Amino acid sequence: MSHSLYLKIFLVESSILTPVLLKTGKSLDHLIRNIIFVIEMKNLIPRYTFYKNKYGSELLIDVVELKYVKKFLSQSSVHTLTYYDITFVTEGEGKFSIDNQTNEAASRDVFFSKPGEIRNWDTRHIVNGYALIFEDEFLSSLFKDSLFVQHLSFFQSGKTSSKLQLPDELYMRILQILHNIKTEIDSYRQNDVYVLRALLYEVLMLLDREYKKVNMEEETTSKEVGNIHIDKFMKLVESHLKEQHSVQYYADKLCITPNYLNEIVTSTKGISAKQYIRNKVMDEAQRLLTYTDFPISDIAFELHFSTVSYFIRSFRQYTGTTPLLYRRTHKP
């Protein structure tokens, strides 16, 4: 008996999903396929959580050498994290991918990843470096702005790049702060958390300033922060892009008109709201094609395309190639 049939029998007999079915209007078969899809995704890609009690009492920050991280990636370099990671490369050269962005990595390069993003880096040729890792709540409790980390330029939705190359002086300055963080952690006492927060804050602000300078995003960022609708719109799209592709849906959620949503998205992003949604859906399609073995028909279903042929046609318009050819050329 198939997994889906077992699951269907259990759910029907227990009536566990009756409220969900009534609320969403989706069929039981549809919800079962979604559940199985999520389970298979988790089984396919290793997911690492933060080791909170590594130093005895709970601590939500750490600095780890990449040569130590490599031990956990010996079976598969493709993985996701449940926490924020800023990777500093100090030795070696190789490819470093975060979601659909692949860059060449070398000494003085920095890579930024948010929880849930798919990472894949060349553990053979990237010899060493440091991973500055932390949980969102380590800093959010310190600021009135609970979204402080998410507002950093390199962690924002739609960021220009996951990579930043540091000039020599800044590179040496930040490496020294990382050393100071590690020293504080190694002799950690509970009251030292304020020192660690201050050191982390200094690193983040230095990187944020340099990232904005390199990517010339200061004007765009100030516009986005100033418009609360843009921030909410991007987060809504991240959460609902698989099921909802219409501008009307997001405008209704924000209690504004579709025309106004288009206007503010165009003024800050340079593309329409519809195009922004489409780009995000196609980014997710590329992720699934690259990092899973799911049939193209399942991916089309998961992303709520009405037919497989419509998905293939849309994907070709966006990338210039078919899903099958894209998978062949981008599979790790």
N, C-alpha and C positions, 0 to 999 in steps of 0.2 A: 504494500500500500504506500502511495506517495506521501511526502511530508505535507503537501497542501491538503490532501484528503484527510489525514489524521487531524490536522489543525482545524479543518472545516467542521469535522464531526465534534471535536471538543468545544469549539466556539458555539456551535448551534445548540448542543446539549446544555452548556453552562449559561447560555444567553449573556455571556460576558460583554459582547460588543453591541447589544441591542441599543443602548443609549447613543453610542457613537454612530451607528448606522442611521438612526433617526435624525441626529444632528447634522450629519454631513450629506445624507442622501445618497451615499455610495453603496454599491452592492457588496455583499459578503465576499464574493470572489475577488473583487477589486481590492478590498482591504487585506485579504489573505495574501494576495500577490505582493502588496506593499510590505507587509510584515516579513515575508520570506525574503524579499529583496534586501531589506535592511539587515536581516540576520546573516545572509550570505555575504553582504558587504563587510560586516564586522569580522567574519571568519576569513575573508580573503586578505584583508590588510591589517597587519599587526597594529594594535593601538596601545600606546604607553601612557600610564597615568603617573602623576607626581608622587614621589616617595616622600611623604610628608614627615615621617618620623625617623628619617635617616640618621639624624643627629640626636636622637633621644626624644626630646619634646618636639611638638609640631613646629615646623619651619617651612615656609612657602617660597623660599628662594634658594638657589644653589648655583654654583659655578662648577662645571664638569669639563674635564679635558676630553677632546674628541677621540683620542686613542682609547679612552675608557668606554665611551659611547659605542665605538665600533664593535665591541664584544657582543652587544645586544642586537647588532644588525648583521651578524654573520650569516644567518639563514636567508634573510631578505632585507635589502636596503630600503625597500618601499615601506613606509609606515606613517601613522598619524600620531599626534600628541593631544593630550587633553589640556595642555597648558601653553603659555607663551614661551617662545624660544628665540633667542638672538644668538646666532652662530658667528663666531669670529674665526676666520681661517688664518693660521700663522705659518703653516708649512704645507708644501705640495700644491698640485694643480689638478683640477678635474671638474666634471659637470655637477651642478647642484640644482635640483628641480624642486619647486614648490608649486603645487597644483599644476597649471599649464605653462608656467614660466620656467624655462631651462636656461641657466647661465653658466659661463665658465668661471670657476672659482680659483682664486690665487691668494697669496699672502696679502693682508690688509683688506680683504673683502669681508663684508658683513651680510648675513642673510636673516630676514625677519619672517617668522611664521606664527600664525594664530592657531588657537585650538581647532582641530578638525581638518586643517589643511593637509593634503597628502604631500609627503616629503620623500625625496629620493636623492641620495648623493653618493658620489664615487668614493667608497670607503677604502678602496685600494690605493688611489693616487692622491687623495687629500690626506696628507700624513697626520697633521695635528692642528689643534686650535682649541677654542673654548666655547662652550654653550652656556650662556647666561639664561637660566630658566626660572620662571616664577608663575604663581597663580595670580589671577586678576585681583582677588580679595586681599592680597598682601599689600597693595597700594590703595585700593578703593576705600578702605576704612580710614585712610589718612586724609582724604580729600572730600569736600562737599560734592564734587562731581564724581558720581559713581561710575561714569563712563570715561574717566580720565585716560585709561590705557587705550581704549578703543578710539579716542580722538587723536592719538599720536599719528603723525602723517604716515608712518610706515606700517601702521596697523589698521588704517582706515579701509573701508570697502572701496574697491575701485582704485586702489593705490597704483601708481605708475609702474613701480618695480619692486621686487622682493629683495633686490641687491643694492648695496651701497659700498663704494670703495673709499676708504678713509685716507686722507693725506697723512704723511709720516708723523707729524707732530701730534695730531689728534689721535692717531692709532696708538702711539706710545702712551699718551695721557690716559686713554680708556683702558689699555692693558694694565696700567698701574692701579686704576680703580678696581678692575676685576680682581687683581691680586689682593687689594685691601678688603674686598668683599669676602674672598676666600679665607683670608686671615681671621676676619671677624667671625665667620661661620665655624672655623676650626676651634675657636675658643668661645663658642656661643653660650651666652647666658640670656635668660628670658628678657631682661631689660635692654639687651643689645639690639633688639628689633628696630628701635628708632634709628640707630646708627646705620643699620643695613638698609632701611627704607630711604634714608638720606643719600646713601651711596648709589642705590639703584636709581633714584630720582635724578641724580647728577648724570649718570650714564644715559638715561632716556632723553633728557633735555639736550645733551650734547649731540646725540644721534639725530634727534628730531630737527634741530637747527641745521645740521649738515645735510640731512635728507631733503629738507625744503630748499636749501641753497642749490643743491645739485639738480633737483627736479623742477625748480622754479615754480613751486606750488603754493607759495605763501598767500598770494592773492586769492587763488581758488579755494584754499583751505579756509580762509577767513570768511568767504562768502558762504561756504557750506556750514560752518559752525554757527554763523549768524542766522541761518535759515533752518529752524528746527524740523521743518517738513522734509528737507532733503535727507537729513540723518535718519529720520524714521522711515522714509521711503526705502532707502538702501537696506536697512535692517529687515524691513518687511519682505523685500524681494529675496534676500538671502534665506529667509525662513520659508517662503511660500513659492519659490520659483518653479518647483516641480509640478505644482498643481495649478497655479494661477499665472496666466500670461497676459491678462488684459489690463490696460491702463485704468479702466473704470473700477476694477476691483480695488486697486491700491488707492485711487482717489477717494473712494467710499470709505476705506479704512482710515484715511487721514482727514475725512470730513471736508474735503475741498473738491473743486470741479476738475475733470480731466484736463481741460484747457489750462487751468492754473498750474496743475502738476507738470504738464508739458513745458510750460513757460519757465518754471523754476529749475527743472532738470536741464533744459537746454541752456539756460544762462550760466549754470555751474559746471555742467559736464560737456557741453558742446554737442550733445546728441539728444534726441527726443526721449521721452519716458518709454515709449514703445521699443525703441532701439536699445535702450539700456537694459530693459527686461530681456529682450531677445539675446543680447550679448551674454547675459548671465546664464540663460538657459543653455546656450551653445557652449559656454565655458564648462558647465556641468556635464554636458554630453561628451566633451573632449576628455574630461577627467575619467568618466566611466569607461570610455573606449580605451584609454591608456592604461588604467590600473585594474581593470576587471576583465573577466572573460565572458561576461553576460552577452547573450545573443543580441544583435541589433534590434530585433523586435521587442525584447524586454526593455531595452533602454528607451525606445520610442514610447512604450507603454508607461514606464516610470516617469517620463517627462511630459506625460499627458498630451502627446500628439495624437490626432484623430486616427491617422493611419501610418503605417511604416513608410510608405512611399512619400507621404508628406514630410516626415522626419528626414528622410534621405535627401529630398529636394531642398529643404530648408538648410540642412547641414552643408550641402554642396554650395549653396548660395553664400553661406557665411565663410567657409574655409577654402573653397575652390576645389575640394576633393570629396570623395564619398566616405562615409563612415568606415567602410571596410579598408580602404586604402590608408586612411588616417591611422587606424589601429595598427596596420602592418608596419608603418614607418615610425610610429611613436611608442610602441610597446617597449618597456625597459628590458 
